[in-house]
Amino acid sequence: MSVLKIGIVEDELVIGRTILNTLNELGYGHCGPAISYTEAIEMLEQERPDLLLLDIQLSGKKDGIDVAEKLNELYQIPFIFLTANSDGETIDRAKKVKPHAYIVKPFTKEELYAAVEIAFSNFTGSRTAAKAEPPVIHPAKEFMFVRDGYVFRKIFFNDLLYLESDANYVTLHLKSQKKVMVRSTLNDFIEQLDMQRFMRIHRSYSVNISMIDDVFPTEVSVNGVKIPVGKSYKDELFKALGIKEV
């Protein structure tokens, strides 16, 4: 299981370091801290955290609630308000953006751990139960559009060599050697593809079988890249390729 990567948005550096130390003790990955709205958006775009710890008071005109609105609009990841603000007006504003937890400083390691685990579990569980729309938009016969940050990129199936999964992200490897990363599980993503053309060959990989150059006992070669073949996927792969082992 991949380590959960937690982004920190906190403009008080001493508190930021305390949060970092606590996350290290709990065994989480982390990025940040970002101290402003602009830095928070840059961190989301570049670091792609799985969950955000978000202070409400930030440097600059826009605050943590503005960050939360952008999260809900573009990124769809869980976030927890970790703040010293507990007045009625702030809480009323916070409720409108639907945080997955709200922790009032000072916090304990146990409180932070419980909030993170429950928030992430509830978020991923609700997405599965509701079968939320995957990030692939308008699948078509020869191409599809996928979200890459703020942009929807056109991907031709004939240019797509293979897919590589890492927890809640899938990296698309293209003929041009470019890579496009999207937030999705591999299972959700491959449902949008032509199942006659793309095949799961490993828990972390799916390949365009027309792009396979060589087949080895435990791996295949696609455009010069060796990709492992899981034991449970080998028979279906060989069947699809018309290979009969003697």
DRENFIMI-254577 format. One record per residue (C-alpha): x, y, z. Coordinates in steps of 0.1 Angstrom, whole numbers, plus 5000, padded with zeros to 4 digits. Example, Ala and Ser with C-alpha at 12.3 -4.5 7.8 and 13.67 -1.06 7.14 Angstrom:
BEGIN
512349555078/513749895071/
This chain:
BEGIN
500050005000/501450344990/502250605017/499650875020/501051205008/499751505028/500051865017/500352135043/499052485039/500152695069/501553045071/503153015106/506452835100/506852715136/503452545134/504252425099/507452245112/505352095141/502951955116/505751815095/507351645125/504051495135/503451355100/506851205100/506151035134/502950895119/504650765089/502950985063/504551145033/504251525030/504751835009/504852205017/504152395038/502652655014/501952985031/499553155007/496653084983/499053104953/501652874969/498852624978/497652604942/501152564929/501752284954/498552104944/499552124907/503152024911/503151784941/499651634938/499051544974/496351284984/494951505012/495451865024/495852005059/494552355055/494852665078/492152925073/494253235080/496953265053/499253535040/497653745013/494153845004/492753494999/492453255028/492152875033/488452875025/489253024990/491752734986/489052484996/486652624970/489352574943/489952224956/486352134953/486252284918/489352134902/491151884923/488651674942/490851564971/489851555008/490951835030/491051905067/490852255082/493652275109/493152615124/492952835155/489752985143/486652845160/484253145160/480753105146/481253325116/484353125104/482752795110/479652905090/481952995061/483852675065/480752455064/479852585029/482952425014/482352095032/485652005049/486251645057/487351735092/487952045113/490652045139/491152345163/494752415173/496552315194/496151955183/497551625194/499251355173/496351125180/493751375169/495551445137/496051075129/492350995136/491151295115/493451205085/492550835085/488750885088/488751175063/490650985036/488650665042/485350835040/486351025009/487550724990/484650515002/482050774991/483650804957/483450434952/479850404965/478650694944/480750574914/481850934907/482751024872/486350924863/488651194850/488351074814/486151304794/484351224762/485850884752/485750844714/486650574689/490250684683/490950934711/489951064745/490451374765/492051354800/492451634826/496051744831/495952014857/493852294842/494052154807/492051874790/494551694767/493651494736/495151144737/495050924706/494850554714/497450474688/499850704706/499250544740/501850274748/500950174784/499450284817/501350284850/499450304883/500750454915/497950454942/495450714931/497250824900/497750674865/500650784843/499950764805/503150684786/503050804750/504950724718/506451074719/508050974753/505751234770/503951144801/500551264813/499451194849/495751184859/494151124892/492350794889/492750434899/493950204871/490650004873/488550324868/490750444839/490850124818/487050104819/487150394795/489450224770/488949974742/489249644761/490249464728/493249704725/494349764761/494949484786/495849464823/498949264826/499949354862/498349514892/500249834883/500249814845/497949804814/499449794779/498349864744/498749504731/499349614696/502449794708/504149484724/507349414706/508649114726/507248874751/509448714778/508448464805/507748734831/507749064812/506949224779/508849494759/506949794747/508850054727/512049934744/510649944779/510349624799/507049584818/506449304843/503649054837/501848924868/501248554871/497448594873/497448794840/499748584819/497248324805/494848594793/497748794778/499048494759/495548404747/495048764734/498348754716/497748404701/500748264719/500747894729/503347774753/504847434744/
